[in-house]
Amino acid sequence: MIGAGADGLEIAVPFSDPMADGLTLQRANERALTQGASSLTALHLASLARQTSDDVAIMLMSYYNPIMAFGERAFCESAAQAGADGLIVPDLPPEESSALRDACRANGLDYVYLLSPNSPPSRVELVASLASGFIYCVAVVGITGARSQLSGELGGFLGRVRGATDVPLVVGFGISQPEHVSALHGQADGVIVASALADLIESTPEQGRVEAVSRRVQELKAAARK
């Protein structure tokens, strides 16, 4: 789910970060599944978020299997009805995504592709030709999880992608601190923060979680606006 940071980078908070989940998100996903969470749960949460705000952009992120089981067109229709703006499916290669991309387009949804630092020029060009909404740029090669510092190769990678497209670039994987957000000014249009917030929720007593997460998000948004 994407939350906009006014006058600067955007801050994105996904429901989950599929395909390369680190231990933090694996535990979060396991807790959710144990409590009975499903695709319908995500759609319901999207609907509640849309009722709260007409302005915030909402992106649904999922493995392809649940969408295939739901039915591509049915899922996209339901996502649009819930108020979602787009869909991210990390494990579906661009070469095999035409049917789902068409279903998204038919329902007014953006279909977001991922690129990583080891994406060859041909893949960058392909994604650039298909992208809408934004391109999810993976900051590191590996699994998700908060990191102390960003890769020194990230700037060059983002420069290669920027040279191929005018579509906004949003960076995820390892983003955890306001300093990371500040460092991306002039290189990216937004960031995705997941594991760092899941870690915070996990380590904070239940009664203080809302306040702790709100404070951390405000710190990240402040860095995005500077």
Z-matrix of the N, CA and C atoms (Angstrom, degrees):
N
C 1 1.462
C 2 1.515 1 108.04
N 3 1.306 2 117.64 1 130.06
C 4 1.452 3 122.22 2 -172.78
C 5 1.521 4 110.25 3 -100.04
N 6 1.332 5 116.07 4 129.68
C 7 1.457 6 120.54 5 175.29
C 8 1.512 7 109.63 6 -115.12
N 9 1.311 8 117.60 7 125.65
C 10 1.460 9 121.23 8 -173.67
C 11 1.519 10 110.81 9 -77.70
N 12 1.328 11 115.90 10 137.76
C 13 1.446 12 122.09 11 171.37
C 14 1.515 13 108.42 12 -101.94
N 15 1.302 14 117.82 13 115.33
C 16 1.458 15 121.71 14 -172.38
C 17 1.522 16 111.60 15 -65.06
N 18 1.325 17 115.47 16 143.66
C 19 1.459 18 123.43 17 172.66
C 20 1.529 19 113.39 18 60.02
N 21 1.276 20 118.35 19 33.31
C 22 1.453 21 119.11 20 177.98
C 23 1.508 22 110.60 21 -179.47
N 24 1.321 23 116.51 22 -148.43
C 25 1.451 24 120.65 23 176.03
C 26 1.522 25 109.86 24 -63.07
N 27 1.317 26 116.00 25 158.49
C 28 1.444 27 120.14 26 172.59
C 29 1.513 28 110.06 27 -97.81
N 30 1.328 29 116.15 28 146.45
C 31 1.448 30 122.22 29 177.50
C 32 1.518 31 107.75 30 -104.46
N 33 1.312 32 116.99 31 126.05
C 34 1.456 33 121.07 32 -177.79
C 35 1.520 34 110.48 33 -114.17
N 36 1.324 35 115.95 34 134.82
C 37 1.457 36 121.90 35 179.24
C 38 1.512 37 108.23 36 -124.67
N 39 1.342 38 119.32 37 97.77
C 40 1.448 39 120.28 38 -177.50
C 41 1.514 40 112.56 39 -76.86
N 42 1.350 41 116.51 40 155.59
C 43 1.450 42 120.85 41 171.13
C 44 1.522 43 109.01 42 -63.19
N 45 1.324 44 117.95 43 -36.09
C 46 1.453 45 122.95 44 -178.17
C 47 1.514 46 108.05 45 -163.79
N 48 1.309 47 116.65 46 164.84
C 49 1.457 48 120.93 47 -178.36
C 50 1.524 49 108.18 48 -124.09
N 51 1.321 50 118.23 49 80.33
C 52 1.450 51 121.78 50 -169.42
C 53 1.522 52 114.35 51 -63.28
N 54 1.337 53 115.19 52 170.03
C 55 1.450 54 126.98 53 173.29
C 56 1.518 55 113.92 54 74.52
N 57 1.301 56 120.20 55 -41.75
C 58 1.460 57 121.47 56 -177.35
C 59 1.519 58 109.94 57 -125.90
N 60 1.319 59 117.02 58 34.61
C 61 1.459 60 120.67 59 -177.19
C 62 1.521 61 111.48 60 -59.83
N 63 1.348 62 115.83 61 129.31
C 64 1.449 63 120.97 62 169.65
C 65 1.523 64 109.97 63 -79.31
N 66 1.328 65 116.35 64 -176.91
C 67 1.462 66 120.34 65 -175.47
C 68 1.519 67 112.31 66 -62.16
N 69 1.334 68 117.07 67 -36.61
C 70 1.465 69 119.70 68 -179.08
C 71 1.519 70 111.42 69 -59.17
N 72 1.331 71 116.79 70 -50.06
C 73 1.462 72 119.63 71 -177.84
C 74 1.522 73 111.62 72 -75.63
N 75 1.329 74 117.61 73 -27.61
C 76 1.462 75 118.84 74 173.33
C 77 1.518 76 110.63 75 -61.23
N 78 1.336 77 116.16 76 -43.91
C 79 1.468 78 119.60 77 178.50
C 80 1.523 79 110.92 78 -65.31
N 81 1.331 80 116.98 79 -41.04
C 82 1.460 81 120.35 80 179.48
C 83 1.525 82 110.76 81 -63.31
N 84 1.329 83 116.60 82 -43.15
C 85 1.464 84 120.18 83 178.53
C 86 1.521 85 111.08 84 -63.86
N 87 1.349 86 116.45 85 -39.82
C 88 1.462 87 119.96 86 -179.74
C 89 1.529 88 110.96 87 -63.88
N 90 1.340 89 116.36 88 -41.47
C 91 1.466 90 119.68 89 178.15
C 92 1.523 91 110.74 90 -63.37
N 93 1.331 92 115.89 91 -41.69
C 94 1.462 93 119.54 92 -179.62
C 95 1.523 94 111.21 93 -63.36
N 96 1.327 95 116.38 94 -45.53
C 97 1.469 96 119.99 95 -179.34
C 98 1.519 97 110.96 96 -65.39
N 99 1.330 98 116.97 97 -38.16
C 100 1.468 99 120.62 98 178.43
C 101 1.522 100 111.15 99 -61.08
N 102 1.329 101 115.60 100 -33.35
C 103 1.464 102 120.53 101 179.91
C 104 1.528 103 112.97 102 -86.44
N 105 1.344 104 116.51 103 4.99
C 106 1.457 105 119.94 104 174.95
C 107 1.516 106 115.73 105 92.08
N 108 1.329 107 118.17 106 14.71
C 109 1.463 108 120.56 107 -179.94
C 110 1.525 109 110.40 108 -65.27
N 111 1.330 110 115.95 109 147.80
C 112 1.459 111 122.11 110 -178.08
C 113 1.519 112 109.25 111 -150.25
N 114 1.324 113 115.75 112 -177.04
C 115 1.465 114 119.72 113 175.44
C 116 1.516 115 110.97 114 -58.84
N 117 1.317 116 116.98 115 -36.93
C 118 1.465 117 120.95 116 178.86
C 119 1.529 118 110.63 117 -64.37
N 120 1.342 119 116.84 118 -34.39
C 121 1.462 120 120.42 119 177.09
C 122 1.525 121 110.46 120 -62.32
N 123 1.339 122 116.00 121 -45.06
C 124 1.461 123 120.17 122 179.65
C 125 1.525 124 111.30 123 -62.82
N 126 1.330 125 116.13 124 -41.53
C 127 1.465 126 119.97 125 178.94
C 128 1.526 127 110.59 126 -64.74
N 129 1.332 128 116.26 127 -38.62
C 130 1.469 129 119.84 128 178.27
C 131 1.523 130 110.74 129 -65.43
N 132 1.342 131 117.24 130 -42.38
C 133 1.461 132 120.65 131 177.93
C 134 1.527 133 111.12 132 -62.50
N 135 1.327 134 116.09 133 -39.25
C 136 1.465 135 119.54 134 177.03
C 137 1.523 136 110.61 135 -61.75
N 138 1.317 137 115.71 136 -41.51
C 139 1.461 138 120.31 137 179.06
C 140 1.527 139 111.10 138 -63.11
N 141 1.337 140 117.20 139 -42.04
C 142 1.466 141 120.59 140 178.44
C 143 1.528 142 110.82 141 -64.56
N 144 1.350 143 116.15 142 -40.84
C 145 1.454 144 119.51 143 178.50
C 146 1.523 145 111.10 144 -63.31
N 147 1.334 146 117.10 145 -40.02
C 148 1.453 147 120.21 146 179.34
C 149 1.528 148 111.51 147 -66.06
N 150 1.317 149 117.42 148 -36.24
C 151 1.454 150 120.51 149 176.98
C 152 1.521 151 111.68 150 -65.42
N 153 1.334 152 116.18 151 -28.34
C 154 1.463 153 121.18 152 -179.91
C 155 1.521 154 111.67 153 -76.93
N 156 1.328 155 117.07 154 -34.22
C 157 1.465 156 120.84 155 -176.09
C 158 1.521 157 110.94 156 -146.67
N 159 1.321 158 115.79 157 135.36
C 160 1.464 159 121.24 158 173.91
C 161 1.521 160 111.47 159 -87.60
N 162 1.337 161 116.63 160 -14.34
C 163 1.457 162 120.68 161 -171.59
C 164 1.526 163 113.99 162 -97.22
N 165 1.327 164 117.27 163 -35.00
C 166 1.458 165 119.79 164 -175.16
C 167 1.529 166 110.42 165 -65.28
N 168 1.335 167 116.22 166 139.06
C 169 1.457 168 120.64 167 176.76
C 170 1.524 169 109.08 168 -85.82
N 171 1.307 170 116.96 169 137.41
C 172 1.469 171 122.46 170 -176.38
C 173 1.518 172 109.19 171 -120.21
N 174 1.337 173 115.85 172 121.13
C 175 1.458 174 121.71 173 177.96
C 176 1.519 175 108.94 174 -117.02
N 177 1.312 176 117.15 175 134.72
C 178 1.457 177 121.94 176 175.84
C 179 1.520 178 108.87 177 -99.16
N 180 1.330 179 116.28 178 135.05
C 181 1.463 180 121.62 179 -177.39
C 182 1.514 181 108.56 180 -123.22
N 183 1.332 182 117.39 181 128.57
C 184 1.461 183 120.15 182 -173.52
C 185 1.514 184 111.24 183 -154.92
N 186 1.328 185 115.99 184 153.76
C 187 1.453 186 119.98 185 162.41
C 188 1.527 187 108.64 186 -59.73
N 189 1.322 188 116.17 187 161.79
C 190 1.460 189 119.09 188 178.34
C 191 1.530 190 112.03 189 -74.06
N 192 1.344 191 118.49 190 -34.24
C 193 1.462 192 120.74 191 -174.93
C 194 1.532 193 114.14 192 -54.63
N 195 1.354 194 119.59 193 -48.19
C 196 1.458 195 118.71 194 178.83
C 197 1.530 196 112.99 195 -61.26
N 198 1.334 197 116.17 196 -34.98
C 199 1.463 198 119.56 197 179.28
C 200 1.520 199 110.21 198 -69.82
N 201 1.330 200 116.38 199 -41.93
C 202 1.457 201 120.53 200 178.22
C 203 1.530 202 110.22 201 -62.44
N 204 1.337 203 117.35 202 -42.19
C 205 1.464 204 120.67 203 179.30
C 206 1.532 205 111.24 204 -65.43
N 207 1.320 206 116.51 205 -37.26
C 208 1.465 207 122.28 206 178.99
C 209 1.525 208 110.62 207 -69.87
N 210 1.346 209 114.47 208 -33.14
C 211 1.464 210 121.67 209 -172.98
C 212 1.514 211 108.27 210 104.78
N 213 1.324 212 117.14 211 121.39
C 214 1.462 213 120.18 212 -173.75
C 215 1.519 214 112.92 213 -56.18
N 216 1.320 215 116.36 214 -51.17
C 217 1.471 216 119.04 215 -177.90
C 218 1.522 217 111.17 216 -67.54
N 219 1.346 218 116.29 217 -40.47
C 220 1.462 219 119.70 218 179.83
C 221 1.525 220 110.74 219 -63.63
N 222 1.334 221 116.57 220 -40.09
C 223 1.462 222 119.09 221 -179.93
C 224 1.525 223 110.62 222 -66.27
N 225 1.323 224 117.01 223 -45.24
C 226 1.462 225 119.99 224 -179.67
C 227 1.527 226 111.29 225 -63.83
N 228 1.321 227 117.19 226 -39.36
C 229 1.457 228 120.53 227 176.20
C 230 1.526 229 110.64 228 -61.85
N 231 1.340 230 116.24 229 -44.66
C 232 1.460 231 120.45 230 -179.35
C 233 1.527 232 110.92 231 -66.55
N 234 1.333 233 116.40 232 -38.98
C 235 1.462 234 120.12 233 178.73
C 236 1.526 235 110.85 234 -63.19
N 237 1.311 236 116.43 235 -43.21
C 238 1.463 237 120.21 236 178.88
C 239 1.525 238 110.82 237 -64.90
N 240 1.322 239 117.05 238 -41.43
C 241 1.461 240 120.69 239 178.62
C 242 1.525 241 111.47 240 -63.93
N 243 1.347 242 116.34 241 -32.33
C 244 1.457 243 120.38 242 179.16
C 245 1.530 244 112.28 243 -75.31
N 246 1.330 245 116.53 244 -12.76
C 247 1.458 246 120.37 245 178.88
C 248 1.508 247 114.47 246 101.33
N 249 1.331 248 117.54 247 10.87
C 250 1.462 249 120.01 248 178.65
C 251 1.522 250 110.73 249 -70.59
N 252 1.328 251 115.27 250 156.72
C 253 1.461 252 121.49 251 179.96
C 254 1.519 253 113.16 252 -107.96
N 255 1.329 254 116.87 253 -16.73
C 256 1.450 255 118.41 254 -177.52
C 257 1.508 256 112.57 255 -172.70
N 258 1.324 257 113.98 256 179.86
C 259 1.454 258 121.97 257 -173.27
C 260 1.526 259 109.70 258 -139.67
N 261 1.363 260 116.20 259 138.04
C 262 1.452 261 123.21 260 175.85
C 263 1.526 262 107.74 261 -122.75
N 264 1.343 263 116.65 262 122.60
C 265 1.471 264 120.84 263 -178.78
C 266 1.535 265 107.43 264 -129.73
N 267 1.330 266 117.86 265 88.98
C 268 1.466 267 120.84 266 -171.27
C 269 1.524 268 115.47 267 -63.40
N 270 1.340 269 118.06 268 -26.56
C 271 1.460 270 118.03 269 -174.29
C 272 1.522 271 113.53 270 -95.73
N 273 1.335 272 117.65 271 10.40
C 274 1.461 273 121.03 272 177.27
C 275 1.528 274 108.84 273 -107.33
N 276 1.328 275 118.30 274 108.94
C 277 1.469 276 121.00 275 -176.89
C 278 1.529 277 111.14 276 -62.08
N 279 1.321 278 117.39 277 149.28
C 280 1.462 279 120.39 278 178.81
C 281 1.526 280 113.19 279 -53.65
N 282 1.341 281 115.76 280 -37.05
C 283 1.462 282 120.01 281 -178.02
C 284 1.524 283 112.65 282 -64.87
N 285 1.321 284 118.18 283 -19.11
C 286 1.466 285 122.30 284 -177.28
C 287 1.526 286 112.83 285 -114.40
N 288 1.320 287 116.74 286 13.14
C 289 1.460 288 120.47 287 -170.37
C 290 1.526 289 114.30 288 -102.05
N 291 1.319 290 119.02 289 3.83
C 292 1.466 291 120.22 290 -170.58
C 293 1.525 292 112.76 291 -60.85
N 294 1.342 293 118.29 292 -41.23
C 295 1.468 294 120.37 293 -177.82
C 296 1.527 295 110.66 294 -65.31
N 297 1.319 296 116.62 295 -45.61
C 298 1.468 297 119.53 296 -179.99
C 299 1.523 298 110.59 297 -68.84
N 300 1.329 299 116.99 298 -38.60
C 301 1.463 300 120.08 299 177.73
C 302 1.530 301 110.62 300 -62.07
N 303 1.334 302 117.05 301 -40.21
C 304 1.464 303 120.55 302 177.63
C 305 1.525 304 111.32 303 -65.38
N 306 1.344 305 116.34 304 -38.73
C 307 1.465 306 119.84 305 178.18
C 308 1.520 307 110.95 306 -65.29
N 309 1.336 308 116.24 307 -37.91
C 310 1.468 309 120.30 308 175.76
C 311 1.525 310 110.39 309 -63.06
N 312 1.323 311 115.63 310 -48.92
C 313 1.460 312 120.01 311 -177.97
C 314 1.532 313 111.12 312 -60.04
N 315 1.343 314 117.11 313 -39.65
C 316 1.463 315 121.10 314 -179.35
C 317 1.525 316 112.02 315 -64.48
N 318 1.336 317 116.48 316 -21.37
C 319 1.461 318 120.58 317 -178.47
C 320 1.524 319 113.13 318 -112.08
N 321 1.324 320 115.81 319 15.56
C 322 1.455 321 120.45 320 175.62
C 323 1.512 322 114.50 321 72.02
N 324 1.335 323 117.32 322 25.40
C 325 1.458 324 121.74 323 -179.58
C 326 1.532 325 110.97 324 -104.34
N 327 1.320 326 116.84 325 142.43
C 328 1.461 327 121.01 326 170.90
C 329 1.520 328 108.68 327 -78.55
N 330 1.330 329 115.73 328 144.87
C 331 1.461 330 120.88 329 174.60
C 332 1.522 331 106.73 330 -112.29
N 333 1.324 332 116.30 331 117.17
C 334 1.458 333 122.17 332 -171.70
C 335 1.526 334 110.71 333 -101.61
N 336 1.339 335 115.93 334 128.90
C 337 1.455 336 122.16 335 178.13
C 338 1.523 337 110.52 336 -102.22
N 339 1.338 338 114.94 337 159.24
C 340 1.455 339 121.58 338 176.93
C 341 1.527 340 110.81 339 -108.33
N 342 1.323 341 115.33 340 146.98
C 343 1.459 342 122.69 341 169.75
C 344 1.520 343 107.85 342 -132.53
N 345 1.336 344 116.33 343 149.11
C 346 1.457 345 120.91 344 179.12
C 347 1.522 346 109.37 345 -125.09
N 348 1.340 347 117.72 346 167.83
C 349 1.471 348 120.11 347 -179.28
C 350 1.523 349 114.07 348 -57.88
N 351 1.341 350 117.81 349 -23.21
C 352 1.464 351 119.13 350 178.88
C 353 1.518 352 113.19 351 -98.59
N 354 1.339 353 117.81 352 12.96
C 355 1.467 354 120.72 353 174.64
C 356 1.525 355 109.31 354 -67.58
N 357 1.336 356 118.82 355 126.05
C 358 1.464 357 120.78 356 -179.82
C 359 1.530 358 110.70 357 -70.28
N 360 1.318 359 117.83 358 162.33
C 361 1.468 360 120.91 359 -179.75
C 362 1.526 361 113.14 360 -54.03
N 363 1.333 362 117.57 361 -36.52
C 364 1.459 363 119.87 362 -179.64
C 365 1.520 364 111.58 363 -63.81
N 366 1.354 365 117.41 364 -38.01
C 367 1.463 366 120.45 365 178.51
C 368 1.528 367 110.76 366 -71.21
N 369 1.321 368 116.86 367 -39.27
C 370 1.466 369 120.09 368 176.86
C 371 1.527 370 109.96 369 -59.69
N 372 1.316 371 117.11 370 -45.19
C 373 1.467 372 121.03 371 -179.74
C 374 1.524 373 111.20 372 -64.89
N 375 1.332 374 117.49 373 -40.05
C 376 1.463 375 120.71 374 179.35
C 377 1.515 376 110.75 375 -63.51
N 378 1.326 377 116.83 376 -50.05
C 379 1.466 378 120.82 377 -179.53
C 380 1.528 379 110.19 378 -62.61
N 381 1.318 380 116.95 379 -40.60
C 382 1.466 381 120.21 380 179.30
C 383 1.523 382 111.22 381 -60.60
N 384 1.330 383 117.29 382 -34.91
C 385 1.464 384 121.01 383 -178.79
C 386 1.527 385 112.57 384 -75.73
N 387 1.343 386 117.03 385 -21.15
C 388 1.464 387 121.27 386 -175.97
C 389 1.522 388 113.61 387 -105.08
N 390 1.322 389 117.65 388 -19.23
C 391 1.464 390 121.95 389 -167.18
C 392 1.522 391 113.31 390 -65.51
N 393 1.325 392 113.53 391 145.58
C 394 1.466 393 121.41 392 169.09
C 395 1.517 394 107.81 393 -143.69
N 396 1.314 395 117.12 394 155.54
C 397 1.457 396 120.64 395 -177.28
C 398 1.511 397 110.79 396 81.28
N 399 1.323 398 116.46 397 -80.49
C 400 1.452 399 122.60 398 174.39
C 401 1.523 400 108.82 399 -163.33
N 402 1.320 401 116.42 400 170.35
C 403 1.460 402 122.19 401 173.82
C 404 1.518 403 107.71 402 -109.62
N 405 1.323 404 116.39 403 129.00
C 406 1.465 405 122.85 404 178.44
C 407 1.525 406 106.85 405 -82.75
N 408 1.317 407 117.22 406 109.23
C 409 1.458 408 122.81 407 -179.37
C 410 1.527 409 109.61 408 -98.62
N 411 1.320 410 116.08 409 115.25
C 412 1.455 411 121.74 410 -178.54
C 413 1.524 412 108.91 411 -76.84
N 414 1.322 413 116.38 412 123.48
C 415 1.464 414 120.68 413 -172.40
C 416 1.509 415 113.09 414 -73.12
N 417 1.331 416 117.38 415 -28.74
C 418 1.460 417 120.96 416 -177.60
C 419 1.517 418 109.50 417 -138.48
N 420 1.306 419 116.94 418 157.04
C 421 1.453 420 121.58 419 172.68
C 422 1.520 421 107.34 420 -88.87
N 423 1.321 422 117.22 421 116.64
C 424 1.457 423 121.19 422 -176.75
C 425 1.508 424 110.31 423 146.18
N 426 1.329 425 115.87 424 -161.34
C 427 1.458 426 120.79 425 -176.62
C 428 1.521 427 110.71 426 -90.26
N 429 1.335 428 114.81 427 166.16
C 430 1.454 429 120.10 428 177.35
C 431 1.521 430 110.00 429 -68.54
N 432 1.320 431 115.88 430 164.62
C 433 1.458 432 121.20 431 178.51
C 434 1.513 433 110.50 432 144.37
N 435 1.338 434 115.98 433 145.02
C 436 1.458 435 120.61 434 179.64
C 437 1.524 436 109.92 435 -64.20
N 438 1.328 437 116.09 436 140.99
C 439 1.466 438 121.60 437 178.84
C 440 1.517 439 109.57 438 -130.45
N 441 1.328 440 114.95 439 157.49
C 442 1.464 441 119.37 440 -176.60
C 443 1.519 442 112.39 441 -77.28
N 444 1.334 443 117.41 442 -29.20
C 445 1.461 444 119.72 443 -179.37
C 446 1.526 445 110.23 444 -148.11
N 447 1.328 446 115.53 445 158.12
C 448 1.444 447 121.48 446 -179.77
C 449 1.528 448 110.58 447 -85.03
N 450 1.312 449 115.70 448 158.56
C 451 1.457 450 121.16 449 179.33
C 452 1.521 451 110.71 450 -67.22
N 453 1.325 452 115.97 451 140.56
C 454 1.451 453 120.33 452 177.11
C 455 1.518 454 112.68 453 -69.07
N 456 1.331 455 117.08 454 -14.76
C 457 1.458 456 121.37 455 -179.66
C 458 1.534 457 112.66 456 -91.10
N 459 1.344 458 116.46 457 -3.72
C 460 1.460 459 119.56 458 -174.09
C 461 1.523 460 111.86 459 -63.15
N 462 1.326 461 117.79 460 -41.33
C 463 1.460 462 120.56 461 -178.10
C 464 1.519 463 112.63 462 -60.53
N 465 1.329 464 116.43 463 -42.63
C 466 1.454 465 120.10 464 178.58
C 467 1.508 466 112.31 465 -64.94
N 468 1.334 467 116.43 466 -40.64
C 469 1.463 468 121.41 467 177.84
C 470 1.526 469 110.64 468 -61.60
N 471 1.333 470 116.70 469 -48.93
C 472 1.463 471 119.88 470 -179.89
C 473 1.524 472 110.98 471 -63.08
N 474 1.322 473 117.01 472 -34.60
C 475 1.455 474 120.06 473 177.72
C 476 1.522 475 111.63 474 -64.35
N 477 1.337 476 116.61 475 -38.50
C 478 1.469 477 120.19 476 178.28
C 479 1.523 478 110.90 477 -64.49
N 480 1.343 479 116.07 478 -42.88
C 481 1.465 480 119.19 479 -179.28
C 482 1.519 481 110.19 480 -69.47
N 483 1.325 482 117.38 481 -41.65
C 484 1.465 483 120.51 482 179.68
C 485 1.509 484 110.76 483 -61.55
N 486 1.318 485 117.46 484 -33.09
C 487 1.452 486 120.36 485 179.34
C 488 1.516 487 113.56 486 -68.43
N 489 1.348 488 116.27 487 -14.36
C 490 1.463 489 120.01 488 -177.04
C 491 1.523 490 113.21 489 -104.51
N 492 1.351 491 118.16 490 -10.20
C 493 1.465 492 119.19 491 -173.72
C 494 1.513 493 111.53 492 -158.93
N 495 1.335 494 114.74 493 155.87
C 496 1.463 495 120.97 494 172.31
C 497 1.524 496 111.20 495 -100.55
N 498 1.338 497 118.24 496 -0.74
C 499 1.466 498 122.22 497 178.46
C 500 1.528 499 108.87 498 -64.16
N 501 1.322 500 119.46 499 139.33
C 502 1.468 501 121.22 500 179.24
C 503 1.531 502 112.46 501 -54.69
N 504 1.329 503 115.57 502 144.03
C 505 1.460 504 122.56 503 178.40
C 506 1.524 505 108.94 504 -109.15
N 507 1.335 506 116.30 505 126.85
C 508 1.455 507 122.02 506 179.58
C 509 1.526 508 108.16 507 -120.69
N 510 1.327 509 116.93 508 129.01
C 511 1.458 510 122.27 509 -172.75
C 512 1.521 511 111.13 510 -102.26
N 513 1.336 512 116.68 511 133.04
C 514 1.449 513 122.03 512 176.82
C 515 1.513 514 111.36 513 -136.61
N 516 1.324 515 116.76 514 175.56
C 517 1.471 516 126.58 515 -176.50
C 518 1.534 517 109.18 516 80.54
N 519 1.292 518 117.23 517 106.67
C 520 1.456 519 122.17 518 173.57
C 521 1.514 520 115.89 519 89.72
N 522 1.333 521 118.30 520 -6.88
C 523 1.464 522 120.43 521 179.36
C 524 1.529 523 108.18 522 -73.20
N 525 1.336 524 116.85 523 121.27
C 526 1.464 525 118.41 524 -175.16
C 527 1.523 526 114.04 525 -143.04
N 528 1.336 527 118.30 526 -16.49
C 529 1.457 528 120.91 527 -172.33
C 530 1.529 529 111.10 528 -127.98
N 531 1.335 530 116.72 529 152.58
C 532 1.468 531 119.21 530 176.55
C 533 1.518 532 112.43 531 -55.30
N 534 1.336 533 117.27 532 -33.22
C 535 1.462 534 120.28 533 179.42
C 536 1.526 535 111.70 534 -63.29
N 537 1.329 536 116.84 535 -33.90
C 538 1.464 537 120.27 536 176.63
C 539 1.521 538 110.12 537 -63.54
N 540 1.322 539 115.52 538 -42.88
C 541 1.464 540 120.40 539 -179.44
C 542 1.522 541 110.36 540 -64.35
N 543 1.323 542 116.39 541 -46.54
C 544 1.467 543 120.11 542 -179.79
C 545 1.521 544 111.74 543 -60.39
N 546 1.322 545 116.53 544 -36.65
C 547 1.463 546 120.88 545 -177.27
C 548 1.518 547 112.54 546 -67.32
N 549 1.323 548 117.25 547 -18.17
C 550 1.462 549 120.88 548 -176.47
C 551 1.527 550 113.37 549 -94.56
N 552 1.321 551 117.36 550 -0.59
C 553 1.462 552 119.44 551 175.90
C 554 1.522 553 109.62 552 -60.03
N 555 1.329 554 114.87 553 134.01
C 556 1.449 555 120.71 554 -179.40
C 557 1.510 556 113.71 555 84.46
N 558 1.339 557 117.45 556 -8.42
C 559 1.457 558 121.11 557 179.39
C 560 1.530 559 112.36 558 -115.50
N 561 1.333 560 117.28 559 -32.42
C 562 1.463 561 121.93 560 -177.52
C 563 1.514 562 109.60 561 -135.22
N 564 1.325 563 115.24 562 166.19
C 565 1.459 564 121.25 563 -178.96
C 566 1.524 565 112.52 564 -105.16
N 567 1.332 566 116.91 565 -8.51
C 568 1.452 567 119.78 566 -179.62
C 569 1.510 568 110.81 567 -171.72
N 570 1.314 569 116.16 568 169.85
C 571 1.463 570 122.19 569 177.81
C 572 1.522 571 109.61 570 -133.92
N 573 1.323 572 114.84 571 156.51
C 574 1.458 573 122.16 572 177.19
C 575 1.523 574 107.58 573 -117.55
N 576 1.326 575 116.46 574 124.06
C 577 1.458 576 122.44 575 -179.13
C 578 1.518 577 108.48 576 -120.95
N 579 1.322 578 117.18 577 119.60
C 580 1.462 579 120.34 578 -177.80
C 581 1.520 580 111.08 579 -131.39
N 582 1.330 581 117.29 580 -66.63
C 583 1.466 582 120.83 581 -174.55
C 584 1.519 583 112.33 582 -58.93
N 585 1.335 584 117.50 583 -38.61
C 586 1.466 585 120.05 584 -178.63
C 587 1.528 586 110.40 585 -61.71
N 588 1.333 587 117.32 586 -39.57
C 589 1.456 588 120.09 587 178.91
C 590 1.522 589 111.12 588 -73.96
N 591 1.346 590 116.43 589 -36.89
C 592 1.463 591 119.07 590 177.01
C 593 1.527 592 110.47 591 -64.72
N 594 1.340 593 117.02 592 -39.37
C 595 1.464 594 120.70 593 175.39
C 596 1.521 595 110.82 594 -60.02
N 597 1.323 596 115.93 595 -43.17
C 598 1.464 597 120.81 596 -179.04
C 599 1.525 598 111.22 597 -63.59
N 600 1.311 599 116.28 598 -43.65
C 601 1.470 600 120.42 599 178.01
C 602 1.518 601 110.48 600 -61.79
N 603 1.332 602 115.66 601 -42.59
C 604 1.462 603 120.90 602 -176.48
C 605 1.528 604 111.54 603 -66.74
N 606 1.320 605 117.31 604 -33.75
C 607 1.466 606 121.05 605 -174.58
C 608 1.523 607 113.94 606 -94.04
N 609 1.327 608 117.97 607 -4.18
C 610 1.456 609 121.88 608 -176.79
C 611 1.535 610 110.22 609 -104.46
N 612 1.329 611 118.22 610 134.57
C 613 1.465 612 120.03 611 175.22
C 614 1.521 613 111.03 612 -54.25
N 615 1.317 614 116.46 613 146.20
C 616 1.463 615 121.13 614 -171.10
C 617 1.520 616 113.24 615 -52.76
N 618 1.333 617 116.72 616 -41.31
C 619 1.465 618 119.28 617 -175.21
C 620 1.522 619 113.04 618 -69.12
N 621 1.337 620 117.44 619 -16.38
C 622 1.455 621 118.94 620 -178.51
C 623 1.509 622 114.43 621 -108.73
N 624 1.326 623 117.89 622 5.48
C 625 1.462 624 120.90 623 -172.92
C 626 1.524 625 113.04 624 -67.28
N 627 1.313 626 117.45 625 -45.31
C 628 1.466 627 120.02 626 -177.67
C 629 1.526 628 110.32 627 -59.69
N 630 1.330 629 116.47 628 -46.35
C 631 1.459 630 120.26 629 -179.66
C 632 1.529 631 111.04 630 -64.27
N 633 1.345 632 116.88 631 -42.12
C 634 1.462 633 120.37 632 -177.83
C 635 1.520 634 111.48 633 -64.89
N 636 1.325 635 116.92 634 -44.66
C 637 1.467 636 120.49 635 -179.75
C 638 1.519 637 110.54 636 -67.24
N 639 1.327 638 116.70 637 -42.09
C 640 1.465 639 120.25 638 178.94
C 641 1.522 640 111.03 639 -59.89
N 642 1.328 641 116.35 640 -42.28
C 643 1.464 642 120.03 641 -179.97
C 644 1.527 643 111.17 642 -64.85
N 645 1.339 644 116.61 643 -43.04
C 646 1.460 645 119.72 644 -179.55
C 647 1.534 646 111.61 645 -65.60
N 648 1.321 647 116.67 646 -41.22
C 649 1.462 648 119.71 647 179.39
C 650 1.522 649 110.36 648 -64.77
N 651 1.326 650 116.97 649 -39.87
C 652 1.460 651 119.80 650 177.81
C 653 1.527 652 111.28 651 -62.83
N 654 1.343 653 117.29 652 -36.70
C 655 1.465 654 120.70 653 177.01
C 656 1.532 655 110.69 654 -64.63
N 657 1.314 656 115.83 655 -42.64
C 658 1.468 657 120.04 656 179.17
C 659 1.524 658 110.91 657 -66.17
N 660 1.320 659 117.25 658 -41.94
C 661 1.460 660 121.06 659 178.93
C 662 1.525 661 111.24 660 -64.78
N 663 1.346 662 116.21 661 -38.17
C 664 1.461 663 119.26 662 177.85
C 665 1.528 664 110.60 663 -61.65
N 666 1.334 665 116.17 664 -39.95
C 667 1.459 666 119.80 665 177.83
C 668 1.518 667 110.81 666 -66.69
N 669 1.343 668 116.83 667 -33.04
C 670 1.462 669 120.30 668 179.70
C 671 1.520 670 111.55 669 -69.41
N 672 1.301 671 117.33 670 -30.09
C 673 1.468 672 120.96 671 -175.90
C 674 1.522 673 112.50 672 -82.28
N 675 1.315 674 117.91 673 -21.67
C 676 1.466 675 120.69 674 -174.77
C 677 1.520 676 110.33 675 -71.14
